[in-house]
Amino acid sequence: MGKKGDALRAAKAQKATYTFTAAQLEEHDRVVRRAAIDAKKDALKKYAIEEAQKAYLEKQEGLIEDFKERQALLTGDTETITLNLFSLLIAIPCRVLVKDFGWKPAPMRKNEADGGDTRYKLTKFAYAVNRETEELLNDETKDIRKYAQMVFEETGVMFQPDQGEEEENGTS
């Protein structure tokens, strides 16, 4: 054959040739498929973890901004803080009266100059509480403790700060 044929035979002799059985090929294919499935599972897990972390961080950012907004309500001058707290303190009983006692909600006002519809008990209640609070806060001679005692005598309900101990006499 010549030099070329000898070179081809030598090259072929240096290459390893393997012969696989059908079972070995199936096992190899199974291992390759399992590796591909495991790689896909790992990629999906990684993606799910990243998405969960993103959602968690977005929620945390929302909570932080909400906290800052709430904190802003309690900062500023004394009058602003007082108005914000008073708004909250009047909103709570109004909601309870509508939700738990069946009072009709007052209709939404179209503009601030409306003032509100005084045909509704809820609006009358809010105005009465506002008037009573303004009288108490504007009269420097009134003592809040005496006022609380007067309310107790008139209504039978005592409001006093809780010092972390259970009340023995059933007052709140």
HUPE-V694686 format. One record per backbone hydrogen bond with DSSP energy under -0.5 kcal/mol. CO is the residue of the C=O (numbers start at 0). NH is the residue of the N-H. Records with the same first field share a line. If there is no record, write none. Layout:
CO: NH / NH
This chain:
1: 5
2: 6
3: 7
4: 8
5: 9
6: 10
7: 11
8: 12
9: 13
10: 14
20: 24
21: 25
22: 26
23: 27
24: 28
25: 29
26: 30
27: 31
28: 32
29: 33
30: 34
31: 35
32: 36
33: 37
34: 38
35: 39
36: 40
37: 41
38: 42
39: 43
40: 44
41: 45
42: 46
43: 47
44: 48
45: 49
46: 50
47: 51
48: 52
49: 53
50: 54
51: 55
52: 56
53: 57
54: 58
55: 59
56: 60
57: 61
58: 62
59: 63
60: 64
61: 65
62: 66
63: 67
64: 68
65: 69
66: 70
67: 71
68: 72
69: 73
70: 73
71: 74
76: 80
77: 81
78: 82
79: 83
80: 84
81: 85
82: 86
83: 87
84: 88
85: 89
86: 90
87: 91
88: 92
89: 93
90: 94
91: 95
92: 96
93: 97
94: 98
95: 99 / 100
96: 100 / 102
97: 101
110: 113
111: 114
115: 117
116: 119
119: 123
120: 124
121: 125
122: 126
123: 127
124: 128
125: 129
126: 130
127: 131
128: 132
129: 133
130: 134
131: 135
132: 136
133: 137
134: 138
137: 139
138: 141
142: 146
143: 147
144: 148
145: 149
146: 150
147: 151
148: 152
149: 153
150: 154 / 155 / 156
151: 155
155: 157
156: 158
157: 159 / 171
160: 162
